[in-house]
Amino acid sequence: MKRQLMCFSILCTLLLGMLSGCGGGGTTAAGGNGAMMDTPSSESPKADAAADSGWAESSSTEPISTSTVFENAKIIQEGSMELQSNNFEDTDAFLHKLTENLEGYLESTTVSGDIGYRYATYVVRVPQDSYQYFFNQVGENCHVIHSASNAQNITEEYIDTEIRLSSLKTKHERLLALLAKADTMEAIVALESELADNEYEIERLSGSLRKYDSLINFSTISITLDEVASLAPVTSGNSFGDELIQAFTSGTSGITMFLRTVILMLIALWPLTLVVIIILTVVLIRRHKAKKPAKLGKTDSEHPKDPDFKA
C-alpha cells in the first residue's frame, strides 16, 4: 500500500513538472507573437513581394482621376429634349447656330404644321466633348419641358470586335499565301471560296467598328420643338401637386389642339361637310312630318264612338 502511494506521489510530481513546462512554453510563444507584431510591415512577405514587383513605389503616387480612367473607354452618349417656344424662328435658328459652333451637324430635320402651331424634330450630332455643353446651353436659352440623357459603355464589345478583325486579317494573309502555292483546281476553288467568306467577315466587322466610332465620337441628341401661344409651366419638383398642375395644363393644351384640328378639318372638307348637313336636315324634316299623323290618330281614338258626339 505504501509503495502504491509512493508511486502515485511520484507520478503526480512528474505531471506537475510537465504542466509547468508547457505553461512556460506558452508564455514564450506569446512573446514571440508580440515580437512579430512589433516587426515593421515592410518586412512581411506581402510587403517584400510588393516592393519587388514595383507596387510599393506606385502606391505612393497620386490616385488616378475618373476622367483619366474613361479616356480610353468607349462611351456612346445619347440624349433627348422636349422644347416649347412662342418664337419658333428664333429657337430654330439658335439650335442650328449652336450645332454649327460646336462643329456638329444636323443628321435630320422635319417641320410640320401651320404658322403658330408648328412642330419640328431634330437629330443633332455633336462631338462627345461638347455633349454636356450643348445640353446646358439649350437649357439656359430654351424652354425645356423634359430632358433625358444616357451613356452606354461598349468598351468590351469594341475590343472584342477589334480582336476578331485582327484574327481575320491574319487568316486572310495566310489564305493568300496558300492560294499562291496551290497547284490543283480543287485547291484553288476551295481557297477562293474561303477567301470570299473571310473578306465578307472583314468588311462586316470593319463596318461595325466604323459605326461604333461614329456613335462614340459624335453624341446624338433627339429634340422636339413645339410652337405654342403660351409656354407650359415646368415643375420644380416631383410632388403630387406639381404633377397635378402639369397634367392639368397638358390636358388643357391637348383639348385646345384637338378642337383646333377638328375645326380646321371641317373647314378644309367644307363640300363634304355641306352634304352631311343637308342630309341630316332632310332626315330631321321627314321624321318631324312622320310624327304628326300619329298624334292625330291617337287623339281620335281617345274619344268614344258616340252618334251624338260632334267633333
Stockholm file with secondary structure:
# STOCKHOLM 1.0

chainA/1-311         MKRQLMCFSILCTLLLGMLSGCGGGGTTAAGGNGAMMDTPSSESPKADAAADSGWAESSSTEPISTSTVFENAKIIQEGSMELQSNNFEDTDAFLHKLTENLEGYLESTTVSGDIGYRYATYVVRVPQDSYQYFFNQVGENCHVIHSASNAQNITEEYIDTEIRLSSLKTKHERLLALLAKADTMEAIVALESELADNEYEIERLSGSLRKYDSLINFSTISITLDEVASLAPVTSGNSFGDELIQAFTSGTSGITMFLRTVILMLIALWPLTLVVIIILTVVLIRRHKAKKPAKLGKTDSEHPKDPDFKA
#=GR chainA/1-311 SS CHHHHHHHHHHHHHHHHHHHHHHHHHHHHHHHHHHHHTSCGGGSHHHHHHHHHTHHHHTTSCCCCHHHHTTSSCEEEEEEEEEEESCHHHHHHHHHHHHHHTTCEEEEEEEESCTTSCEEEEEEEEEGGGHHHHHHHHHHHSEEEEEEEEEEECHHHHHHHHHHHHHHHHHHHHHHHHHHHCCSHHHHHHHHHHHHHHHHHHHHHHHHHHHHHHHHHEEEEEEEEEECSSCCCCCSSCCHHHHHHHHHHHHHHHHHHHHHHHHHHHHHTHHHHHHHHHHHHHHHHHHHHHHHHHHHHHHHHHSCCCTTCCC
#=GC SS_cons         CHHHHHHHHHHHHHHHHHHHHHHHHHHHHHHHHHHHHTSCGGGSHHHHHHHHHTHHHHTTSCCCCHHHHTTSSCEEEEEEEEEEESCHHHHHHHHHHHHHHTTCEEEEEEEESCTTSCEEEEEEEEEGGGHHHHHHHHHHHSEEEEEEEEEEECHHHHHHHHHHHHHHHHHHHHHHHHHHHCCSHHHHHHHHHHHHHHHHHHHHHHHHHHHHHHHHHEEEEEEEEEECSSCCCCCSSCCHHHHHHHHHHHHHHHHHHHHHHHHHHHHHTHHHHHHHHHHHHHHHHHHHHHHHHHHHHHHHHHSCCCTTCCC
//
